[in-house]
Amino acid sequence: MSSARIFISCGQKFDDEINIASQISRRLRSLGFDVYVAKENQTLKGIKENIFPRLEEAEYFIFIDFKREKLDDGKWRGSLFSHQELALAAFLEKDVLSYQEIGVRNDDGILGTLQANSILFSDRKSLPDNIANRITYQLNWDSNWRNEISIERDIHEFEDGILVSTGIRRRWYHLKLVNKHRNKIAFECMVYLRQCKNLLTGKTTVFSPVELKWKGLNTIRSIVPPQNFKLFDAFYVPNDEPNIVYFGINYSIVDFTGIRDEYKLIGPGKFELDFVVFSLNFEPTNQLIFLEIGTKIDDIKFYSN
């Protein structure tokens, strides 16, 4: 399972700060977390491409305010970049752990507004163990979750059966929608096949947006409980037509034969399928899945990288 992500915001202007940030990162990785240490970017492009996406996707945020220039009142200024990242973390409602070096002006900048109750420190070398102990024994930060849903494929998963209405034998292939959040339900989930690329010819087919069917259900939308999953129909193959794939659109809501014909793929060939899931309370997620079709039903391979 994917690990929870920690975004560490701290100054790295001097060698000792770089070393401390690296030690903190290694310490938290040893606890099972996926750690990103933010580096100061001097360009808007760098901030948009490196900082914003990492901060938005992180489950946890650690703010470390090192001393900067000394001020006229005898105090020190904190890190401007770190304060800006803290403001974004607060806006995104991240779980925040805040540290401030003794001597930095108290409640300066965004700290005065957030009332983050920063932990004061003077010994920089103590930070790695202090942070690790605090998130483990006091905050109970959990590395075994993520604030996301994902599409996954088990290459061994398929089911053989007989369609009751026709008596035709078919083989069904499914994909798994996984909710990786520790306690948040994924509401109103809807699945689509966005496009198909023929890897032999390079031709790409973009599909009309039609909801795919949840396994065993006729509802368009579904919920997925936290740290759980639900299967949806990717496609089925008739045993007597093993080179034809019928994608798993929900036939209970489709009454136009043109759409049914559109959601059909004839092999042999190798294809790249782009599946996407939308949810009311999670960011959309997509996954490229590869499909190989031969002349026999056992030639079919359906897998992700």
Kinemage of the C-alpha trace (Angstrom):
@kinemage 1
@onewidth
@group {chain A} dominant
@subgroup {mainchain}
@vectorlist {calphas} color= white
{ca met a 1} P 0.000 0.000 0.000
{ca ser a 2} L 1.204 3.543 -0.743
{ca ser a 3} L 2.644 5.469 2.194
{ca ala a 4} L 1.327 8.733 3.613
{ca arg a 5} L 3.278 11.751 2.365
{ca ile a 6} L 4.984 14.321 4.589
{ca phe a 7} L 5.929 17.723 3.191
{ca ile a 8} L 8.840 19.236 5.144
{ca ser a 9} L 9.206 22.990 4.891
{ca cys a 10} L 12.453 24.312 6.332
{ca gly a 11} L 15.279 26.598 5.367
{ca gln a 12} L 18.224 25.039 3.543
{ca lys a 13} L 20.370 28.104 3.132
{ca phe a 14} L 23.392 26.721 4.973
{ca asp a 15} L 25.138 23.344 5.045
{ca asp a 16} L 23.997 22.446 8.552
{ca glu a 17} L 20.362 23.135 7.595
{ca ile a 18} L 20.707 20.922 4.517
{ca asn a 19} L 22.186 18.137 6.654
{ca ile a 20} L 19.461 18.433 9.308
{ca ala a 21} L 16.719 18.332 6.636
{ca ser a 22} L 18.330 15.205 5.156
{ca gln a 23} L 18.520 13.522 8.577
{ca ile a 24} L 14.870 14.314 9.315
{ca ser a 25} L 13.873 12.898 5.942
{ca arg a 26} L 15.787 9.642 6.510
{ca arg a 27} L 14.355 9.304 10.013
{ca leu a 28} L 10.758 9.687 8.823
{ca arg a 29} L 11.301 7.363 5.863
{ca ser a 30} L 12.443 4.721 8.317
{ca leu a 31} L 8.984 5.049 9.916
{ca gly a 32} L 7.348 4.242 6.580
{ca phe a 33} L 6.469 7.743 5.349
{ca asp a 34} L 6.997 9.142 1.872
{ca val a 35} L 8.923 12.363 2.557
{ca tyr a 36} L 9.445 15.430 0.406
{ca val a 37} L 11.801 18.182 1.569
{ca ala a 38} L 10.955 21.460 -0.119
{ca lys a 39} L 13.808 23.439 -1.630
{ca glu a 40} L 13.551 27.164 -2.138
{ca asn a 41} L 12.570 28.005 -5.716
{ca gln a 42} L 13.399 31.366 -7.177
{ca thr a 43} L 11.067 31.164 -10.154
{ca leu a 44} L 7.284 31.017 -10.444
{ca lys a 45} L 7.592 28.026 -12.769
{ca gly a 46} L 9.644 26.134 -10.200
{ca ile a 47} L 7.121 26.839 -7.478
{ca lys a 48} L 4.168 25.799 -9.646
{ca glu a 49} L 5.804 22.623 -10.941
{ca asn a 50} L 7.609 21.448 -7.801
{ca ile a 51} L 6.210 22.995 -4.636
{ca phe a 52} L 2.467 23.395 -5.217
{ca pro a 53} L 1.743 19.836 -6.464
{ca arg a 54} L 3.794 18.225 -3.665
{ca leu a 55} L 2.159 20.368 -1.017
{ca glu a 56} L -1.333 19.737 -2.331
{ca glu a 57} L -0.951 15.949 -2.371
{ca ala a 58} L 0.754 15.608 1.036
{ca glu a 59} L -1.185 14.200 3.976
{ca tyr a 60} L 1.023 15.858 6.609
{ca phe a 61} L 3.059 19.073 6.840
{ca ile a 62} L 6.085 19.864 9.034
{ca phe a 63} L 7.140 23.497 9.436
{ca ile a 64} L 10.641 24.298 10.762
{ca asp a 65} L 11.449 27.971 11.195
{ca phe a 66} L 15.230 28.493 11.267
{ca lys a 67} L 16.883 31.805 12.143
{ca arg a 68} L 17.585 34.217 9.333
{ca glu a 69} L 18.737 37.884 9.525
{ca lys a 70} L 18.946 39.555 12.904
{ca leu a 71} L 16.435 42.364 13.391
{ca asp a 72} L 16.756 45.703 15.154
{ca asp a 73} L 14.876 44.441 18.216
{ca gly a 74} L 17.439 41.673 18.802
{ca lys a 75} L 15.244 38.908 17.416
{ca trp a 76} L 15.781 37.030 14.154
{ca arg a 77} L 13.629 36.849 11.073
{ca gly a 78} L 12.245 33.447 10.088
{ca ser a 79} L 12.248 31.844 6.636
{ca leu a 80} L 10.002 33.693 4.176
{ca phe a 81} L 9.601 30.650 1.930
{ca ser a 82} L 8.635 28.384 4.812
{ca his a 83} L 6.046 30.875 6.050
{ca gln a 84} L 4.514 31.022 2.575
{ca glu a 85} L 4.332 27.232 2.442
{ca leu a 86} L 2.776 27.165 5.915
{ca ala a 87} L 0.063 29.555 4.723
{ca leu a 88} L -0.727 27.204 1.819
{ca ala a 89} L -0.761 24.168 4.128
{ca ala a 90} L -3.247 25.943 6.397
{ca phe a 91} L -5.451 26.814 3.413
{ca leu a 92} L -5.362 23.162 2.287
{ca glu a 93} L -6.244 22.031 5.841
{ca lys a 94} L -3.195 19.819 6.308
{ca asp a 95} L -2.205 18.276 9.629
{ca val a 96} L 0.611 20.625 10.715
{ca leu a 97} L 3.501 20.134 13.117
{ca ser a 98} L 5.337 23.412 13.751
{ca tyr a 99} L 8.853 24.039 15.120
{ca gln a 100} L 10.539 27.399 15.692
{ca glu a 101} L 14.151 28.068 16.598
{ca ile a 102} L 14.569 30.056 19.812
{ca gly a 103} L 15.328 33.661 18.949
{ca val a 104} L 13.052 33.873 15.920
{ca arg a 105} L 10.406 36.547 16.430
{ca asn a 106} L 7.383 34.899 18.067
{ca asp a 107} L 4.115 34.713 16.170
{ca asp a 108} L 5.624 36.484 13.190
{ca gly a 109} L 3.934 36.326 9.796
{ca ile a 110} L 1.303 33.639 9.322
{ca leu a 111} L 2.166 32.025 12.690
{ca gly a 112} L 0.464 34.843 14.556
{ca thr a 113} L -2.764 34.187 12.693
{ca leu a 114} L -2.740 30.394 12.835
{ca gln a 115} L -1.800 30.038 16.499
{ca ala a 116} L 0.184 26.963 15.508
{ca asn a 117} L 1.659 26.496 19.016
{ca ser a 118} L 5.147 26.042 17.647
{ca ile a 119} L 7.578 23.854 19.569
{ca leu a 120} L 10.678 25.865 20.436
{ca phe a 121} L 14.145 24.386 19.956
{ca ser a 122} L 17.752 25.483 20.269
{ca asp a 123} L 19.622 22.276 19.389
{ca arg a 124} L 19.145 21.633 15.677
{ca lys a 125} L 20.735 18.183 15.929
{ca ser a 126} L 17.907 17.016 18.211
{ca leu a 127} L 15.222 17.692 15.613
{ca pro a 128} L 15.198 14.311 13.765
{ca asp a 129} L 14.539 12.270 16.919
{ca asn a 130} L 12.251 14.890 18.453
{ca ile a 131} L 10.047 15.039 15.354
{ca ala a 132} L 9.965 11.256 14.936
{ca asn a 133} L 8.987 10.704 18.570
{ca arg a 134} L 6.336 13.409 18.526
{ca ile a 135} L 4.528 12.186 15.400
{ca thr a 136} L 4.743 8.562 16.602
{ca tyr a 137} L 3.782 8.818 20.266
{ca gln a 138} L 1.846 12.080 20.585
{ca leu a 139} L 0.248 12.886 17.233
{ca asn a 140} L -0.169 9.264 16.098
{ca trp a 141} L 0.540 10.099 12.470
{ca asp a 142} L -0.170 7.017 10.379
{ca ser a 143} L 1.988 6.106 7.378
{ca asn a 144} L -0.467 3.514 5.991
{ca trp a 145} L -2.916 5.708 4.090
{ca arg a 146} L -3.258 8.407 1.460
{ca asn a 147} L -5.832 11.062 0.692
{ca glu a 148} L -6.599 9.575 -2.712
{ca ile a 149} L -8.431 6.960 -4.691
{ca ser a 150} L -6.674 4.801 -7.247
{ca ile a 151} L -7.426 2.316 -10.026
{ca glu a 152} L -5.586 -0.988 -9.683
{ca arg a 153} L -5.405 -4.227 -11.624
{ca asp a 154} L -4.782 -7.771 -10.377
{ca ile a 155} L -3.472 -9.675 -13.409
{ca his a 156} L -4.874 -12.938 -12.058
{ca glu a 157} L -8.435 -11.609 -11.674
{ca phe a 158} L -11.162 -12.678 -14.116
{ca glu a 159} L -14.397 -14.615 -13.907
{ca asp a 160} L -15.970 -17.139 -16.259
{ca gly a 161} L -19.728 -17.406 -16.358
{ca ile a 162} L -22.873 -17.839 -18.438
{ca leu a 163} L -25.186 -14.969 -19.338
{ca val a 164} L -28.587 -16.174 -18.127
{ca ser a 165} L -30.612 -14.451 -20.857
{ca thr a 166} L -28.685 -15.990 -23.767
{ca gly a 167} L -26.780 -18.954 -22.366
{ca ile a 168} L -23.554 -17.598 -23.914
{ca arg a 169} L -20.373 -18.229 -21.973
{ca arg a 170} L -18.326 -15.114 -21.217
{ca arg a 171} L -15.194 -14.117 -19.382
{ca trp a 172} L -15.372 -10.878 -17.341
{ca tyr a 173} L -12.382 -8.732 -16.442
{ca his a 174} L -12.580 -6.138 -13.665
{ca leu a 175} L -10.602 -3.238 -12.258
{ca lys a 176} L -10.432 -2.233 -8.632
{ca leu a 177} L -11.206 1.247 -7.319
{ca val a 178} L -9.287 1.600 -4.052
{ca asn a 179} L -10.010 4.231 -1.390
{ca lys a 180} L -6.695 4.750 0.413
{ca his a 181} L -7.983 7.252 2.957
{ca arg a 182} L -7.922 6.170 6.598
{ca asn a 183} L -11.442 7.388 7.502
{ca lys a 184} L -13.085 9.264 4.588
{ca ile a 185} L -15.726 7.607 2.407
{ca ala a 186} L -15.394 8.163 -1.349
{ca phe a 187} L -18.836 9.401 -2.396
{ca glu a 188} L -20.559 9.442 -5.792
{ca cys a 189} L -17.831 7.543 -7.659
{ca met a 190} L -18.295 7.210 -11.427
{ca val a 191} L -15.981 5.370 -13.815
{ca tyr a 192} L -15.295 6.058 -17.492
{ca leu a 193} L -13.131 4.715 -20.286
{ca arg a 194} L -11.639 7.894 -21.681
{ca gln a 195} L -9.716 6.622 -24.699
{ca cys a 196} L -8.006 3.660 -26.340
{ca lys a 197} L -4.693 3.754 -28.201
{ca asn a 198} L -3.748 1.042 -30.674
{ca leu a 199} L -0.069 0.481 -29.894
{ca leu a 200} L 0.575 -1.152 -33.273
{ca thr a 201} L -0.935 1.577 -35.486
{ca gly a 202} L -0.741 4.565 -33.118
{ca lys a 203} L -4.420 5.384 -33.674
{ca thr a 204} L -6.247 6.804 -30.641
{ca thr a 205} L -10.007 6.493 -30.167
{ca val a 206} L -11.715 8.904 -27.776
{ca phe a 207} L -14.964 7.520 -26.365
{ca ser a 208} L -18.228 9.282 -25.672
{ca pro a 209} L -18.504 9.668 -21.867
{ca val a 210} L -20.646 6.738 -20.707
{ca glu a 211} L -20.522 5.349 -17.162
{ca leu a 212} L -19.043 1.892 -16.690
{ca lys a 213} L -20.851 -0.674 -14.599
{ca trp a 214} L -19.997 -1.609 -11.030
{ca lys a 215} L -19.627 -5.348 -10.523
{ca gly a 216} L -22.979 -6.818 -9.507
{ca leu a 217} L -24.734 -3.425 -9.430
{ca asn a 218} L -26.818 -1.368 -11.834
{ca thr a 219} L -26.312 1.975 -10.119
{ca ile a 220} L -24.381 4.680 -11.964
{ca arg a 221} L -22.695 5.989 -8.832
{ca ser a 222} L -21.260 4.132 -5.887
{ca ile a 223} L -19.463 4.743 -2.608
{ca val a 224} L -16.195 3.146 -1.512
{ca pro a 225} L -15.547 2.889 2.250
{ca pro a 226} L -12.185 4.029 3.656
{ca gln a 227} L -9.281 1.638 3.138
{ca asn a 228} L -11.518 -0.574 1.053
{ca phe a 229} L -12.209 -1.199 -2.626
{ca lys a 230} L -14.943 -1.883 -5.138
{ca leu a 231} L -14.701 -3.694 -8.482
{ca phe a 232} L -16.069 -2.345 -11.749
{ca asp a 233} L -16.497 -4.042 -15.116
{ca ala a 234} L -13.638 -3.252 -17.495
{ca phe a 235} L -14.829 -5.578 -20.298
{ca tyr a 236} L -16.065 -9.044 -21.143
{ca val a 237} L -15.196 -11.488 -23.925
{ca pro a 238} L -17.586 -14.093 -25.353
{ca asn a 239} L -16.030 -17.557 -25.486
{ca asp a 240} L -17.214 -18.005 -29.067
{ca glu a 241} L -15.749 -14.619 -30.149
{ca pro a 242} L -12.449 -14.491 -28.234
{ca asn a 243} L -11.004 -11.717 -30.399
{ca ile a 244} L -13.803 -9.230 -29.545
{ca val a 245} L -13.823 -7.160 -26.357
{ca tyr a 246} L -17.029 -5.516 -25.132
{ca phe a 247} L -16.270 -2.757 -22.664
{ca gly a 248} L -18.267 -2.721 -19.443
{ca ile a 249} L -20.717 0.109 -20.053
{ca asn a 250} L -23.855 0.025 -17.964
{ca tyr a 251} L -26.428 -1.414 -20.365
{ca ser a 252} L -29.234 -0.558 -17.970
{ca ile a 253} L -28.785 3.121 -18.873
{ca val a 254} L -27.725 2.769 -22.529
{ca asp a 255} L -30.512 2.390 -25.103
{ca phe a 256} L -28.639 3.489 -28.241
{ca thr a 257} L -27.011 0.743 -30.297
{ca gly a 258} L -24.465 3.209 -31.674
{ca ile a 259} L -22.933 3.608 -28.221
{ca arg a 260} L -22.846 -0.142 -27.735
{ca asp a 261} L -21.023 -0.532 -31.060
{ca glu a 262} L -18.598 2.244 -30.105
{ca tyr a 263} L -17.599 0.456 -26.904
{ca lys a 264} L -16.339 -2.614 -28.731
{ca leu a 265} L -12.779 -3.553 -29.682
{ca ile a 266} L -11.765 -6.123 -32.280
{ca gly a 267} L -8.358 -7.812 -32.166
{ca pro a 268} L -5.830 -9.254 -32.432
{ca gly a 269} L -3.749 -6.328 -31.191
{ca lys a 270} L -2.165 -4.519 -28.270
{ca phe a 271} L -3.920 -1.500 -26.784
{ca glu a 272} L -3.468 1.152 -24.115
{ca leu a 273} L -6.678 1.972 -22.239
{ca asp a 274} L -7.128 5.143 -20.194
{ca phe a 275} L -9.633 4.695 -17.364
{ca val a 276} L -10.713 7.617 -15.154
{ca val a 277} L -12.740 7.852 -11.938
{ca phe a 278} L -14.530 10.937 -10.633
{ca ser a 279} L -15.654 11.291 -7.035
{ca leu a 280} L -17.595 13.943 -5.159
{ca asn a 281} L -14.909 14.412 -2.497
{ca phe a 282} L -11.645 13.164 -4.033
{ca glu a 283} L -9.509 14.422 -6.876
{ca pro a 284} L -10.107 12.569 -10.183
{ca thr a 285} L -7.743 9.689 -10.809
{ca asn a 286} L -6.821 7.915 -14.012
{ca gln a 287} L -4.794 4.842 -14.865
{ca leu a 288} L -3.349 3.447 -18.080
{ca ile a 289} L -4.052 -0.280 -18.417
{ca phe a 290} L -2.704 -2.457 -21.225
{ca leu a 291} L -4.777 -5.009 -23.120
{ca glu a 292} L -3.509 -7.694 -25.463
{ca ile a 293} L -6.015 -9.606 -27.625
{ca gly a 294} L -5.190 -12.764 -29.552
{ca thr a 295} L -7.247 -15.424 -31.285
{ca lys a 296} L -8.053 -17.516 -28.194
{ca ile a 297} L -9.624 -16.400 -24.944
{ca asp a 298} L -6.542 -17.475 -23.004
{ca asp a 299} L -4.427 -15.138 -25.172
{ca ile a 300} L -5.925 -12.115 -23.416
{ca lys a 301} L -3.579 -10.181 -21.154
{ca phe a 302} L -4.841 -7.250 -19.077
{ca tyr a 303} L -2.267 -5.490 -16.914
{ca ser a 304} L -0.778 -2.216 -15.670
{ca asn a 305} L 2.892 -1.283 -15.573
